[in-house]
Amino acid sequence: MDFHFLHAADIHLDSPLRGLSAYEGAPVTRFRAATRAALHALVDTAIDGRAAFLVIAGDLYDGDWPDFGTGLVLVRDLQRLKEAGIPVVVLFGNHDAANRITRALPWPDNAHVFPADQPATIRLDAPRVALHGQSFATAAVTENLAAGYPPPLPGWLNIGVLHTALEGHARHARYAPCSLAHLQAHGYDYWALGHVHEHAILSRAPWVVYPGVLQGRHMRETGPKGCVSVTVRDGRVTAVTPVVLDAVRWLVVTVDADGRADPDALRAACAETVRARVASEAGGRPVAVRVRLGGITPAHAALAADREALEANLRARLMDCPDVWVESVRLETRPPADGIAPDQREAAGRLAALLADADRDPVITEALATTLRPLRDKLRGDLGRLDADTEAIDAAEDQPLLTALRADDIAALVRAVRPDLAGLGRDGGEDR
């Protein structure tokens, strides 16, 4: 029997999208509704394409909801699939495990959920597919769940469903760890994975696949997002095809300021670059854009004098593009060495020399810790609410100085600022 099914994961329904700066005209409502729109598109794709079934490999939810509205949206879409005769197989991941409201909502009988107390097999008789999996019982499962998955059923297409970062992923918590070799040796035809938000095909014999997050939710999840469509012919998986389903898109645009001295020309260049990238990569969707303006330029001082004005200028230039939202402008330029006053260069050089070994000097690090402690205490309130899975890692990459300060890691703070000071202290115009 030939058929296809859809494999999705990390839907994070009604997740509070991060990085939504408040300013006049920001399409906040459209972005916050994006995960619902992507779920609707997933269901539409299953129905229109007559998928044999849909499998969701974890993090359908995003933890507890403030009310039942999120759950009712989900049940409505599950009902649409039931009316189309399409089964749904769901495994709960680390975010789902924290959700309590969902237990009070009745799901249609086409939805099958893996238990959390032990591995189980869900059989879909019509396509002769056996799906094996175990949901998370808690928000942080650190044992190898796949080790207990049952052997494959002879004569059936066997699919393992697992929420895991395998043996480790730089930006995802190490939940349900296992090796790729272990999955390959288990005897299944296809592994439907979740938890890692980037689409990846890790193996084709057997197939081991991450579909990626269904809808990008912040600037670490740029580019097209969606699910995968898996083709089965004569009882074998023959193709895995990405299906783009995101309702809004996130885009990071880099503009090189090297050699450009006119601040207004640089502002115009930012707008032109954004327009070009949006035209080629947004796919007609609303898009949130972060601009990184970098390089060595005599215009650095003029741009740095009022960073808020730099963002406002770009937003004004793009006012005729209602579906383009400038999330932020990151000014990463530096002045030419010959544009730095001699006394400033000398002071920076002395400070750089002082900090050369400061990260290993307990006297200096303790003094800095004492001086910075009031600022750290003020920061901890906001940064302390970051999610332990990906948000803390995102913050560490986006704002390393604040993150190091919050963690009382003064040595890391010193190492982060040292290269910039060394660059300012040079006599020549070389980059760091």
TIMARGU-650752 format. One record per residue (C-alpha): x, y, z; residue in three letters. Coordinates in Angstrom, 1 decimal. Each point is the difference from the previous one (the first is absolute). Last residue first. Layout:
REM residues N
((X; Y; Z); Ala);
...
***
This chain:
REM residues 432
((40.6; 42.4; 15.9); Arg);
((-0.1; 2.3; -3.0); Asp);
((3.2; 1.7; -1.0); Glu);
((0.1; 3.9; 0.0); Gly);
((3.4; 0.3; 1.8); Gly);
((0.9; 1.4; 3.4); Asp);
((-2.0; -2.6; 1.8); Arg);
((-1.8; 0.8; 3.3); Gly);
((-3.5; 0.1; -1.5); Leu);
((0.5; -3.6; -1.2); Gly);
((1.2; -1.2; 3.4); Ala);
((-3.0; 1.6; 1.6); Leu);
((-2.3; -1.8; -2.3); Asp);
((1.8; -3.4; 0.5); Pro);
((-0.1; 0.3; 3.8); Arg);
((-3.8; 0.6; 0.4); Val);
((-1.1; -3.6; -0.2); Ala);
((3.0; -1.4; 2.0); Arg);
((-0.7; 2.3; 2.9); Val);
((-3.7; -1.0; 0.1); Leu);
((1.0; -3.7; -0.1); Ala);
((2.3; 0.5; 3.0); Ala);
((-2.8; 1.9; 1.8); Ile);
((-2.3; -2.9; -0.2); Asp);
((-2.6; 1.2; 2.6); Asp);
((-2.7; -1.8; -2.0); Ala);
((-1.9; 3.2; -0.6); Arg);
((3.2; 1.7; -1.1); Leu);
((0.9; -2.7; -2.5); Ala);
((-3.5; 0.2; -1.4); Thr);
((0.1; 3.8; -0.3); Leu);
((3.4; -0.1; -1.8); Leu);
((-1.0; -2.9; -2.3); Pro);
((-3.2; 1.7; -1.3); Gln);
((-1.1; -1.7; -3.2); Asp);
((1.9; -3.3; 0.5); Glu);
((-0.6; -0.3; 3.7); Ala);
((-3.6; 1.1; -0.5); Ala);
((-0.6; -2.7; -2.6); Asp);
((1.4; -2.6; 2.4); Ile);
((-2.3; 1.1; 2.8); Ala);
((-2.9; -0.1; -2.5); Glu);
((0.7; -3.5; -1.2); Thr);
((-1.0; -2.5; 2.8); Asp);
((0.2; 1.7; 3.3); Ala);
((-2.5; 2.6; -0.9); Asp);
((1.0; 3.6; 1.0); Leu);
((-1.8; 1.6; 2.9); Arg);
((3.3; 0.7; 1.9); Gly);
((1.0; 2.5; -2.8); Leu);
((-2.6; 2.5; 1.1); Asp);
((0.5; -0.2; 3.8); Gly);
((3.7; -0.7; -0.1); Arg);
((0.8; 3.3; -1.7); Leu);
((-0.5; 2.1; 3.1); Lys);
((2.2; -2.3; 2.1); Asp);
((2.7; 0.1; -2.6); Arg);
((0.1; 3.8; 0.1); Leu);
((0.4; 0.0; 3.7); Pro);
((2.7; -2.7; -0.2); Arg);
((2.2; 1.9; -2.5); Leu);
((2.4; 1.6; 2.4); Thr);
((0.3; -3.1; 2.2); Thr);
((0.5; -2.3; -3.0); Ala);
((2.6; 2.4; -1.4); Leu);
((2.0; -0.1; 3.3); Ala);
((-0.3; -3.8; 0.1); Glu);
((1.2; -0.4; -3.6); Thr);
((2.9; 2.3; 0.7); Ile);
((1.2; -1.8; 3.2); Val);
((-0.7; -3.4; -1.5); Pro);
((2.3; 0.6; -3.0); Asp);
((-0.7; -2.6; -2.7); Arg);
((-2.5; 2.1; -2.0); Asp);
((2.3; 2.9; 0.6); Ala);
((2.8; -1.4; -2.2); Asp);
((-0.1; 2.4; -2.9); Ala);
((-2.4; 2.3; 1.9); Leu);
((2.7; 2.5; 1.1); Leu);
((1.5; -0.1; -3.5); Ala);
((-3.4; 0.8; -1.5); Ala);
((-0.5; 2.8; 2.5); Leu);
((3.4; 1.6; -0.9); Arg);
((-0.8; -0.3; -3.7); Gly);
((-3.4; 1.5; 0.4); Ala);
((1.5; 3.0; 1.8); Ala);
((2.6; 0.4; -2.7); Glu);
((-2.6; -0.2; -2.8); Arg);
((-2.2; 2.5; 1.8); Gln);
((3.0; 2.4; 0.5); Asp);
((0.9; -0.4; -3.7); Pro);
((-3.5; 0.8; -1.2); Ala);
((-1.5; -2.8; -2.0); Ile);
((-0.5; 0.7; -3.7); Gly);
((3.3; -1.5; -1.0); Asp);
((-1.1; -3.4; 1.5); Ala);
((-3.1; 0.1; -2.3); Pro);
((-3.2; 0.1; 2.0); Pro);
((-1.9; -3.2; 0.7); Arg);
((-3.4; -1.3; -1.2); Thr);
((-2.2; -2.5; 1.8); Glu);
((-3.2; 2.0; 0.2); Leu);
((-2.8; -2.5; 0.4); Arg);
((-3.2; 1.3; -1.5); Val);
((-3.2; -1.5; 1.4); Ser);
((-3.3; -1.7; -0.8); Glu);
((-0.4; 1.9; -3.2); Val);
((-3.4; -1.1; -1.2); Trp);
((-0.7; -0.6; -3.7); Val);
((-3.6; -0.8; -0.9); Asp);
((-1.0; 3.6; -0.4); Pro);
((2.8; 0.8; -2.5); Cys);
((-0.6; 3.7; -0.7); Asp);
((1.3; 0.9; 3.5); Met);
((3.4; -1.5; -0.9); Leu);
((1.9; 3.3; 0.0); Arg);
((-1.8; 0.9; 3.3); Ala);
((1.0; -3.2; 1.6); Arg);
((3.6; 0.6; -1.0); Leu);
((0.0; 3.5; 1.5); Asn);
((-1.6; -1.2; 3.2); Ala);
((2.7; -2.7; 0.4); Glu);
((2.8; 2.5; -0.5); Leu);
((-1.8; 2.6; 2.3); Ala);
((0.0; -2.6; 2.8); Glu);
((3.8; -0.5; -0.5); Arg);
((0.7; 3.7; 0.6); Asp);
((3.7; 0.9; 0.2); Ala);
((1.0; -3.4; -1.3); Ala);
((-0.8; 0.9; -3.6); Leu);
((1.9; 3.2; 0.1); Ala);
((2.9; -1.6; 1.8); Ala);
((0.2; -2.9; -2.4); His);
((-0.1; 2.1; -3.2); Ala);
((3.8; -0.3; -0.4); Pro);
((-0.7; -3.7; -0.8); Thr);
((1.4; -3.4; 1.0); Ile);
((-2.5; -2.8; -0.4); Gly);
((-3.5; -0.9; 1.2); Gly);
((-3.7; 0.9; -0.3); Leu);
((-2.0; -3.0; 1.2); Arg);
((-3.6; 0.5; -1.0); Val);
((-2.8; -2.2; 1.7); Arg);
((-3.0; -0.4; -2.2); Val);
((-3.5; -1.2; 0.8); Ala);
((-1.8; -1.3; -3.1); Val);
((-3.6; -0.1; -1.1); Pro);
((-0.2; -2.7; -2.7); Arg);
((0.4; 0.5; -3.8); Gly);
((2.7; -2.7; -0.1); Gly);
((2.2; 1.9; 2.4); Ala);
((3.3; -1.0; -1.7); Glu);
((0.5; 1.8; -3.3); Ser);
((-2.1; 3.2; 0.5); Ala);
((0.9; 0.2; 3.6); Val);
((3.7; -0.2; -0.7); Arg);
((-0.2; 2.8; -2.7); Ala);
((-2.1; 2.3; 2.2); Arg);
((2.3; -0.5; 3.0); Val);
((3.1; 0.8; -2.1); Thr);
((-1.6; 3.2; -1.3); Glu);
((-1.0; 1.1; 3.5); Ala);
((3.4; -0.6; 1.4); Cys);
((1.7; 1.7; -2.9); Ala);
((-2.1; 3.1; 0.6); Ala);
((1.1; 0.2; 3.6); Arg);
((3.6; -0.5; -1.2); Leu);
((-0.4; 2.9; -2.5); Ala);
((-1.3; 2.1; 2.8); Asp);
((3.0; -0.7; 2.2); Pro);
((2.5; 0.9; -2.8); Asp);
((3.4; -1.6; 0.6); Ala);
((-0.3; -3.4; -1.7); Arg);
((3.3; -1.9; -0.1); Gly);
((-1.3; -3.1; 1.8); Asp);
((-3.7; 0.4; 0.9); Ala);
((-1.0; -3.5; -0.9); Asp);
((-3.8; -0.7; 0.5); Val);
((-1.2; -3.3; 1.5); Thr);
((-3.7; -0.9; -0.1); Val);
((-1.5; -2.4; 2.4); Val);
((-3.4; -1.2; -1.0); Leu);
((-3.0; -1.4; 1.9); Trp);
((-3.1; -1.3; -1.8); Arg);
((-3.7; 0.1; 0.4); Val);
((-2.6; -2.7; -0.8); Ala);
((2.3; -3.0; -0.1); Asp);
((-1.2; -3.0; -2.0); Leu);
((2.9; -1.0; -2.3); Val);
((-0.1; -3.7; -0.8); Val);
((3.4; -1.8; 0.0); Pro);
((0.0; -3.3; -2.0); Thr);
((1.1; -3.4; 1.2); Val);
((0.2; -2.7; -2.6); Ala);
((-0.1; -3.8; -0.5); Thr);
((-1.2; -1.4; 3.3); Val);
((-0.7; -3.6; -0.8); Arg);
((-3.2; -2.2; 0.2); Gly);
((-0.4; -0.1; -3.8); Asp);
((0.2; 3.8; -0.2); Arg);
((0.0; 2.4; 3.0); Val);
((0.4; 3.7; -0.4); Thr);
((0.7; 2.2; 3.1); Val);
((-1.1; 3.6; 0.0); Ser);
((2.0; 2.2; 2.3); Val);
((-1.1; 2.9; 2.3); Cys);
((0.3; 3.7; 0.0); Gly);
((2.5; 2.8; 0.1); Lys);
((1.6; 2.4; -2.6); Pro);
((2.8; 2.3; 1.3); Gly);
((0.9; 1.2; 3.4); Thr);
((-0.4; -1.8; 3.3); Glu);
((2.6; 1.7; 2.2); Arg);
((-1.7; 3.4; -0.6); Met);
((-3.2; -1.2; 1.7); His);
((-3.1; -2.2; -0.3); Arg);
((0.6; -1.9; -3.3); Gly);
((-3.1; -2.1; -0.8); Gln);
((-0.1; -3.8; -0.3); Leu);
((3.4; -0.6; 1.7); Val);
((2.2; -2.4; -1.8); Gly);
((-1.0; -3.2; -1.9); Pro);
((2.8; -2.0; 1.7); Tyr);
((0.6; -3.2; -1.8); Val);
((1.6; -3.4; 0.4); Val);
((-0.7; -2.2; -3.1); Trp);
((1.5; -3.4; 0.2); Pro);
((2.1; -0.2; -2.0); Ala);
((-0.6; 3.6; -0.9); Arg);
((1.7; 1.7; 2.9); Ser);
((0.3; 3.4; 1.8); Leu);
((-2.6; 1.8; -2.1); Ile);
((-0.2; 3.5; 1.6); Ala);
((-2.5; 2.7; 0.5); His);
((1.1; 2.4; 2.8); Glu);
((-2.1; 0.2; 3.2); His);
((1.6; -2.9; 1.8); Val);
((-2.7; -1.4; 2.3); His);
((-1.7; -2.5; -2.3); Gly);
((0.8; -3.3; -1.7); Leu);
((-2.0; -2.3; -2.3); Ala);
((2.3; -3.0; -0.5); Trp);
((-0.8; -2.0; -3.1); Tyr);
((0.4; -3.7; -1.1); Asp);
((0.6; -1.4; 3.5); Tyr);
((2.6; -2.7; 0.7); Gly);
((1.6; 1.4; 3.1); His);
((3.5; 0.3; -1.5); Ala);
((-0.4; 3.4; -1.6); Gln);
((-1.5; 1.4; 3.2); Leu);
((3.0; -1.3; 2.0); His);
((2.4; 1.4; -2.5); Ala);
((-1.6; 3.4; 0.3); Leu);
((0.7; -0.1; 3.7); Ser);
((-2.3; 0.6; 2.9); Cys);
((-1.0; 2.8; 2.3); Pro);
((-3.6; 0.4; 1.2); Ala);
((0.6; 3.7; 0.7); Tyr);
((3.3; 1.8; -0.4); Arg);
((-1.3; 3.6; -0.2); Ala);
((0.2; 1.6; -3.4); His);
((2.3; 2.7; -1.5); Arg);
((3.3; -1.8; -0.3); Ala);
((-1.6; -3.4; -0.7); His);
((0.8; -3.2; 2.0); Gly);
((0.0; -3.7; -0.3); Glu);
((-3.4; -0.2; -1.6); Leu);
((-1.7; 3.3; 0.4); Ala);
((-3.2; -1.9; 0.9); Thr);
((-3.7; -0.4; -0.4); His);
((-0.6; -3.4; -1.5); Leu);
((-2.4; -1.7; -2.4); Val);
((1.2; -3.3; -1.4); Gly);
((-1.7; -1.1; -3.2); Ile);
((-0.4; -3.6; -1.2); Asn);
((-1.7; -0.8; -3.3); Leu);
((-1.5; -3.4; 0.7); Trp);
((0.8; -3.5; -1.2); Gly);
((2.0; -0.9; 3.1); Pro);
((-0.7; 2.3; 3.0); Leu);
((3.1; 1.9; 1.0); Pro);
((1.5; -0.6; 3.5); Pro);
((-1.4; 1.9; 2.9); Pro);
((1.4; 3.3; 1.2); Tyr);
((1.8; -0.3; 3.3); Gly);
((3.4; 1.4; -1.1); Ala);
((-1.9; 2.8; -1.8); Ala);
((-0.8; 1.7; 3.4); Leu);
((3.7; 0.7; 0.8); Asn);
((-0.2; 1.7; 3.3); Glu);
((0.0; 3.8; 0.5); Thr);
((-3.6; 0.9; 0.0); Val);
((-0.5; 3.6; 1.0); Ala);
((-3.6; 1.3; -0.2); Ala);
((-1.4; -3.1; 1.5); Thr);
((-1.8; -3.1; -1.2); Ala);
((1.3; 0.4; -3.5); Phe);
((-1.9; -2.0; -2.6); Ser);
((1.1; -3.5; -1.1); Gln);
((0.2; -1.3; -3.6); Gly);
((-0.6; -2.6; -2.6); His);
((-2.1; 0.4; -3.1); Leu);
((-1.2; -3.1; -1.9); Ala);
((-1.2; 0.6; -3.6); Val);
((-2.2; -2.4; -1.9); Arg);
((-1.5; 2.7; -2.2); Pro);
((-3.5; -0.9; 1.0); Ala);
((0.9; -1.5; 3.4); Asp);
((1.5; 3.0; 1.8); Leu);
((1.7; -1.6; 2.9); Arg);
((1.2; 2.0; 3.0); Ile);
((2.9; -1.7; 1.9); Thr);
((0.9; 1.0; 3.6); Ala);
((3.1; 1.0; 2.0); Pro);
((-0.7; 0.4; 3.8); Gln);
((-1.4; 2.4; 2.5); Asp);
((-0.5; 3.0; -2.3); Ala);
((-2.7; -1.5; -2.3); Pro);
((0.0; 0.8; -3.7); Phe);
((-3.0; 1.9; -1.2); Val);
((-2.4; -1.0; -2.7); His);
((-2.4; 2.6; -1.6); Ala);
((-2.7; -1.4; -2.3); Asn);
((-2.2; -0.3; 3.1); Asp);
((-0.6; 3.7; 0.2); Pro);
((1.7; 1.6; 3.1); Trp);
((-1.8; 0.8; 3.2); Pro);
((1.6; 3.0; 1.9); Leu);
((0.7; -0.2; 3.7); Ala);
((3.4; -1.6; -0.4); Arg);
((1.0; 2.8; -2.3); Thr);
((-0.1; 2.5; 2.9); Ile);
((3.0; -1.7; 1.8); Arg);
((2.8; 0.8; -2.5); Asn);
((3.5; -0.5; 1.5); Ala);
((0.5; -3.3; -1.9); Ala);
((-0.8; 1.8; -3.3); Asp);
((3.1; 2.1; 0.2); His);
((2.3; -2.9; 0.5); Asn);
((-1.5; -2.2; -2.7); Gly);
((-3.4; -1.6; -0.4); Phe);
((-0.4; -2.5; -2.8); Leu);
((-3.0; 0.3; -2.3); Val);
((-1.4; -2.3; -2.7); Val);
((-2.7; 1.6; -2.1); Val);
((-2.4; -2.1; -2.1); Pro);
((-1.5; 1.5; -3.3); Ile);
((-3.6; -0.8; -0.9); Gly);
((-0.8; 3.4; -1.3); Ala);
((-2.5; 0.6; 2.7); Glu);
((2.6; -1.1; 2.5); Lys);
((2.5; 2.5; -1.4); Leu);
((-2.4; 2.8; 0.5); Arg);
((-0.7; -1.2; 3.5); Gln);
((3.8; 0.2; 0.7); Leu);
((-0.1; 3.6; -1.2); Asp);
((-2.9; 0.9; 2.4); Arg);
((1.7; -1.8; 2.8); Val);
((3.2; 2.1; -0.5); Leu);
((-1.9; 3.4; 0.0); Val);
((-1.9; -1.2; 3.1); Leu);
((3.3; -0.7; 1.8); Gly);
((1.3; 3.5; -0.7); Thr);
((-3.1; 1.7; 1.2); Gly);
((-0.2; -2.0; 3.3); Phe);
((1.7; 2.6; 2.1); Asp);
((3.4; 1.4; 1.2); Pro);
((1.7; -2.9; -1.8); Trp);
((2.4; -2.5; 1.5); Asp);
((3.1; -1.1; -1.9); Gly);
((0.7; 0.8; -3.6); Asp);
((-2.2; -2.5; -1.7); Tyr);
((0.6; -2.5; -2.9); Leu);
((3.4; -0.4; 1.5); Asp);
((0.5; -3.6; -1.2); Gly);
((0.3; -2.1; -3.1); Ala);
((-3.3; 0.7; -1.7); Ile);
((-1.0; -2.7; -2.5); Val);
((-2.7; 0.6; -2.6); Leu);
((-1.8; -2.8; -1.9); Phe);
((-0.7; -1.4; -3.4); Ala);
((0.3; 3.5; -1.5); Ala);
((-2.7; 1.0; -2.4); Arg);
((1.9; 2.9; -1.5); Gly);
((-2.8; 2.5; 0.7); Asp);
((-0.7; -1.5; 3.4); Ile);
((3.6; -0.2; 1.2); Ala);
((0.9; 3.4; -1.5); Thr);
((-3.0; 1.6; 1.6); Asp);
((1.0; -1.4; 3.4); Val);
((3.5; 1.3; -0.3); Leu);
((-1.3; 3.4; -1.2); Ala);
((-2.3; 0.2; 3.1); His);
((3.1; -0.8; 2.2); Leu);
((2.0; 2.7; -1.8); Ala);
((-2.8; 2.5; 0.6); Ala);
((-0.2; -0.9; 3.7); Arg);
((3.8; 0.5; 0.3); Thr);
((-0.2; 3.3; -1.8); Ala);
((-2.7; 1.6; 2.2); Ala);
((2.6; 1.8; 2.1); Arg);
((1.6; 1.4; -3.2); Phe);
((-3.2; 1.4; -1.3); Arg);
((-0.9; 1.6; 3.4); Thr);
((3.4; 1.6; 0.3); Val);
((-0.2; 1.8; -3.4); Pro);
((2.1; 2.9; 1.2); Ala);
((-1.7; 3.3; -0.9); Gly);
((1.3; 2.2; 2.8); Glu);
((2.8; -1.7; 1.9); Tyr);
((0.2; -2.9; 2.4); Ala);
((2.9; -2.4; -0.8); Ser);
((-1.0; -3.6; -0.7); Leu);
((3.1; -1.9; 0.7); Gly);
((-1.7; -3.1; 1.3); Arg);
((-3.1; -1.7; -1.3); Leu);
((-2.3; -1.1; 2.9); Pro);
((-0.7; -3.6; -1.1); Ser);
((-3.6; -0.4; -1.0); Asp);
((0.6; -3.5; -1.3); Leu);
((3.6; -1.1; 0.5); His);
((-0.1; -1.9; -3.3); Ile);
((3.3; -1.8; 0.8); Asp);
((-0.6; -3.0; -2.3); Ala);
((-1.5; -1.0; -3.3); Ala);
((0.0; -3.2; -2.1); His);
((-2.6; -0.3; -2.8); Leu);
((-0.9; -3.2; -1.6); Phe);
((0.1; -1.4; -3.5); His);
((-1.5; -3.0; -1.7); Phe);
((0.7; -3.0; -2.2); Asp);
((-1.4; -3.4; 1.0); Met);
***
